[in-house]
Amino acid sequence: MLTPRGEVRPHYAALSARLSTLSPDELAERQKTQERFFLLQGITFTVYGAESSTERIIPTDILPRIIPAAEWAKIEKGLTQRLQALNMFLADIYSEQQILMDGVVPRELVLQAPSYRREMQNLYVPHKAYANVCGSDLIRQPSGEFAVLEDNLRVPSGVSYMLANREASKRVFPGTFRGAGVRSIDRYPDLLLATLKSMASDWRPDPQVVVLTPGVYNSAYYEHAYLARLMGAPLVEGRDLVVHDNMVYMRTTTGLRRIDVIYRRVDDDFIDPLTFRRDSSLGAAGLFNAYRAGNVVICNAPGTGVADDKAVYAYVPEIIKYYLGEDAILPNIETFLCREPSQLSHVLANLDKFVVKAVGASGGYGMLVGPHSTKAQQDAFAEALRADPNNYIAQPTIQLSTAPCLVDHAVEPRHVDLRPFILSGEKIVVTPGALTRVALKKGSLVVNSSQGGGSKDTWVLSEPRGER
């Protein structure tokens, strides 16, 4: 909101002026109003391993993050380029594997990745759109430019909190919102449904879409139910599905109904016990065979996780160059691959300065934040690195940018990142908004909801009329 000299940035001027008219008690009351709204809506998230009740209201902040139109235009262009290249990469590694033969990405890095699925080899994927919903995490660098911290192409979550935050902020700052020229995100459920239907439109005029959830005990179950309701699509669990003659049906009160598209919120391993994990009860037996036969579409496609593997991430600029002949619009963060002996030695010698991540982990799990770790934690990670260097990457500790947040009746800076959502089917669409995740603990750099982080609304401003 403020420049280093303490001046209010132009796109924050209206919000700053409004805040100056509100007392700390009035701001606190608005925060309580927003929390009541979330409570009544049942907007929850599960924090696994917490000592108290695991299901809780997701922490939110009433002060929106504001992004001007010109800045967003670059983000939109960069995310479109990135997802286009990653879909081409997935189509290639599951068919000709030309990029591996040309040595642009190491063959063993891909073929030995935990998320690589040999079962997907040479399967038809409509529009070659493997990742239909993507949530890339962006951070602002010290230069002010945005960079990609990681891609989420498997089962990305958080979009329901983006939509809920918008509904809440309209209530908290109605006048400021109306006057700011904020771009609408209300069409996201319709765009998601259109994207999912486009994946089966070649053979069915009005495809039946369902949302497959692991069930009520999943951390993001609220989101599954919320999106299903907004799309008007049935919410199903594995036990609701029946596969017969390689066709997928759902049980209904009026009998079986055929399904064409499954928006799955279940990890690859649990989709089908006949193909993947035999002990899974979250999917349906025979589901992958129906997919292989082309009678149902699974979105996102199984095996997309190989493209957001944290080791493959280091090669994304080269992947973009290889397929599109362009430089990456949004750069990567410097990444060290521990599989390389020289880079491993450098990481081991500087564990107190790096963030070390397991390549297949997500949600803030399986990572070491060097500057905030103890000597014992560093020693434990050093042992793990030496034992299985292929499983880890390291990045310099990034000082995330800050945004104003309401903390204990006062406006204070807290570290944030940005997760925009990109849809890919017949075409690629970037939603003009995002989930801004907030590290609510003072000084913390961990923004993941599963690790106790929170969120806030993100206002993407329209271009001033004179600039259109």
N, C-alpha and C positions, 0 to 999 in steps of 0.2 A: 504493500500500500504506500510505503514511503520510500523516497530515494535515500541514498547514503547521507545526503545533506539534511534529511528530515522533511523534505517537501512532499506533498501529496501528489502521487502520479495522476495524470489527467483522467484515466478511466476509473479511478477510485474516488474522484472528487465528490460525486453525489452521495455515495455511501458514507464517506468521511464527514460530510456536512450533516448528514442525518444522525450519525453517532454522537456528534458534538451537542445535539439537542436532547440526548437521552441521559438520564442519571444512571449510575451503577445499579441501583435497585430496579429501575425500569428495564434495563438490559437483562438483569437476572430473571425478572418476571417473564420476559419474552423467551428466555432459554427454557424456563419451566413449561411454558405453553407448548413449545416445540417438543419437549420430552413427553408431555401428556399426549400430544398428537401421535407420536411414535408408539406410545404404550397402548393407546386405543386401537391403533392399526395393527398391533401385534408384530411390529417390526423388530425382529430379534436376530441374534447371531449366537452361535455356540462357541465358547472358548474352552477347548479341550484341555484337561489337566488342571483347570482352576479349582481352588479349594472350595469355593462357594458354589452355588447353583450354576450349572454350566450355561444355561440359556438365559440371556439377558438382553435388555434393550441396547441396540448398537449406539455407542456414544456419538453424539452429533454436536456440531458447533453452528451457531446461528449466523455467523458472519460469512457471507459468500466469498469465494475466490473469484476474481474478475479477470477475464482474458480479453484483450482488445482484438478487433476483427483481423487486423493485419497479421498478428501473431498466430491466430488460429488458422488462417489460410495456409501458412507454412506447415503447421502441424497436420492439417487435413491432407495436404499434398504428400507429405512425408509418410504418413500412415498408409495411404492408398498405395504408394509405391512399394512400401515394405511388405504389405500383405499380398500384393500381386506377385512379388518375387518369391515369397515363402510358399504360396500355393503352387507356383511353377516348380519350385525345388521339391516339394512333396510329390507332385505328379511325376517328376523325373526319377527320384530315388525309388519310387514304387513301380517303375517301368524300365526305361532304358539305362538309367544310372549314368548318364553322360557326364554329369558334373563330377562324379567319383572317378570315372575313367580319365577325365582330363586333369585330375589331381588338384582341383580347386578346393575341395573339402576332402580331408583324409577318409578313405573308404572305411577303415576300422572304426573311426569316430562315429560314423552313422550306423553301420551294420551291427556294432556292438553296444549301441545305446540301449538302455533298458526300455525306452519307449518305442523302439523300432519294431514294427509288426510284420514279420515275413508273410503272414496271412493276407496282407493287403496287396501283395505283389500282383501286378497286372489286372487289378480290379477296376471296373469302370466307375468313375465318380463324376456325376453330372457337372458340367461347366468346369471340370477340374478344380472345383472349389472344395478343397479338403477342410479348410478352417472357415466355417460359416459364421462363427462368432469369435471375435478376437478382442482381447483386452490388453493392450500394451501399456506398460508402466513407463511414464516419462518423468524426468527430473529436470529442473532448471540448473544449468551450469553457472559458475561464477561469471562467465561472460554475458549471461542473460539468455543465451540460446538454450533451447530444449534438446535433450538427448534421450535415447531409449535405454532404460535400465534393464528391462527384460520383456519378452513377449509371452503372452498366455494364450495358447492355441488349443489347449486340451478341453477343459471344462471351466472357462473363465466365469467368475462370479462378481457380483457387486452392482450390476446395472439396476436392480430394484432399489438399492439405496440411493443411486443417482436420481431416480424418479421420485422416490419418497422425499428426499432432501429438497427437491424442487417444489413439491406441494407444500412442504413446511415453510420454506423461505418466502413463498408468496403470501403466507399468513403473517409472517413475522415482520417483513418490510414491504407491504403491499404497494405503497406509493413509490418508493425507490425502485422497486422491481418494474413497475409499469413505465416509469420515465427513463429507464436505463437502455431500452432497446435490446433486451435479452433475447437471443434466439431460442425458439421453442424446441423442447425434446419430447413433447407429448406424443409424437408420431412413432416413437421407437417401437412399441408393441406391434403396431401395424406393419412397420418396415421389417421387423423380425419375422412376423407371420408370412409376409410376402416373400422374404428371402427363403424361408423354409419351404414354402409351396413351390417356389421356382425350381427347387432341386428335384421335384417329381412331376413337373408340369409337362414333360415330354410325353408321358404315357397316361396321365390322368388329368382331366380338365379341372377338377376341384379336389386336390389331394387332401386326405384326412391326416392332420398333424396332431401328435400327442407330445406331452412333456413327460419324460421318464425320470422319476426321482428315486433315490435310494430309500426314501421314507422320512418319517417325522423326526428321526434322531440325527439326520444329517445337519451339519452346521448351517447350510444355506437353504434349508427346507422352506423358510418363509419366501425366499426368492422364487423357488420353483412354483409354489402355489400362486404367488402374486402374478408372475408372468403368464402362467396358464390361464388365470382368470382374465387378465387384460387381453390376451389373444383369443379368448373364447375356445381354447383347446383343452381337451381332457387331460387331467393330471393322473398318470398311471404309475404303478409300481410293477416290478418284474412279475409278481404273482397275478397281475391283471392281464398279462399277455399270454396268448396261445399261438404256437407256430404249427401250421398244418400244411403239408405239401409245399413247403417253402414260402408260404404266405403268412403274414403276421396279423393276428386279430386281437382285439381287446374284448374282455368280457363286459357286457352291459346288462342292464335289467331287462332289455328286450332281446337279448341274444348276442351273438358274436358280430363285431363290426370290423371290417378290414382297415388296417393302418398303412399309410403310404410313407409318412415321414416321422421319424422319432428324433425329437430334440432331446438328446440324452444329457442328463446331469449326473451320470454314473461313469466312473473311470473305466478305461479300456479293460482292465483285468476282470471286471465284474459284469461285463455285458452279457456274456454267454458261457455258462459252465462247460459246455461241450468243446469250446474252442480255446478259452482262456483259463481262468482259475476254476478248478473243479468244485471248490467248496463255496462258490458264490451263490447266494440266493437273491441277489439284487437285480439280476438280469433275467433272461428267459432262454431256456434250452432250445437251440436251433436258430436263434436270432441271427447269428453271423452267416449261417448258410443261406437264409432268406436274403440277407444283404448281398452275399456273393452272387446269388441268382438274379439280382437286380429287381427284386419284388418289393423292397423297402429301402429307404434311404436313412442312414444314421448320420445325424449332424451333432457335433463335428465328427468327421470320419475317424474311425479308429486309426491309431498310428500317427495322428497329427503332432503328438507330443515330441516327436523326434526333431521337429523344426523349432521348438522352444526350449530344447535341451540347452542348459547353460554353457556347455562346451561348444555346441553348434552356433550359439549366439555370437561367439567371437568371429565367426566367418560370414555373418549376414551382410556386411558391406561388400564382400567379395561375391556373395550370392546375387545381390542386386546388380552388381557390375556384370556378372556372367550372363544373367538372363535378360536384363533390360538395357545393358550398355550405358548405364547412368551411374553417377556417384550418388551415394546415399544422402538424401535430403536431411534426414535426422541421424546424427552420428551415434555410434556406440560409446559406451564407457570403456576405458582401457581395461583389458581382461587378460589375466595370466592363466594359461592352461597348465595345471599341475602334472599332466601326462608328459609334458616336455621336461626332461631332467634339469636343464639350466633354469627354467622358469620355476620349477619346484624348489630348487636350492634358494632362489631369490625370495620366494614366498616364506619358506621355513625360517630364513634369517630375519624376516620382517613381519612376523605374525601379529605383532602388536600394532601394526599400521594398516593391515588389510582386513577386508570383509571376505571371509572364505565361505563358499556355498557348495553344497552337494549338487551335482549337475541335474539330478532327477527330482529334487525336492521342490516344494512350493509352499506358499502361505507363511513364509518366515521361519519354517522349521529347518533343522539341519544346517545352521549357519553360525559362524563365529564373527562377532563384531570386535575386531582386534583392540581398538582403543578403550572399549568398555568391558573387556574381558579380564579375568584373573589369570595369574601365571599357571594355575592348575588347569584351567580351561584351555589355555594355549598349548600346554604340554599334551593334553588329551587329543587335541586336534592335530598336533604335529605327528602323533603316533598314527592317527587315522590316515593322514596324508601319505605317510611313508608306506602304510599297509596297502592302500588302494588309491594311488595318485590319479588314476583315470576318472575317479568319481568326484573330483573337486576342481573348482576354478577359484581364482582370487581376483578381487578388484580393490583399487585404492579406496579408503574410507571417504565417502563423498559427503560433504557438508550440504545436506539438502537445503533448498531455499525455504524461507519462512513465509507464513501468511498470518494476518491478524486473527486471533481466536479469543473468545470470551472465557477467561479462567478466573474463578473466584471473584466475580464482580468487576474484573479489570480486563482491558484488552491487552493481550501479550502475544509475542511471536511464538509460533510453534512450527516445527519442520513438517513439510508436506511433499507428496508426490502427486502425480496426475494419471488417472487411468481412463482414457477415452475408449469407446467401444466401436468396433468396425464390423460391419456385416458384409458377407461375401457369398453371393449366389450367382444369379444371372449377371449381376453387376456388384461393384463394391461401393458401399455407402458408409461414410463416417458420421456418427451422430454428433450434432453441434452442441456438445456438452460433455461432461465427464464426471467421474467420481474422484473428488479430491480426498485423498486419505491423509489423516493427520496423526502425527505422533503426539499424543496428548500429554505424556509425561515430559516435564521440562528437560531439555537437553537430549531426549531420546531421538534415535534415528529410525526406529522400527514402527512403520505405519500400518502393518497388517492388522486387520480386524481380529484375526485368530490369535494375535499376540497382544491384544488389548488396545489397539489403535482405534481411531474414530474416523469420522468423515464430515464433509461439509458440501454445500451446493457449489456448483461451478457455473458462473454466468459467462457465456460466450456472447460478446456484443456484436450487433449487426454493424455493417459498414455505415458511416455517416452518409446521408443522402447525396451530398456533393461528391462523394468518392466513388459512387457506383458507376 
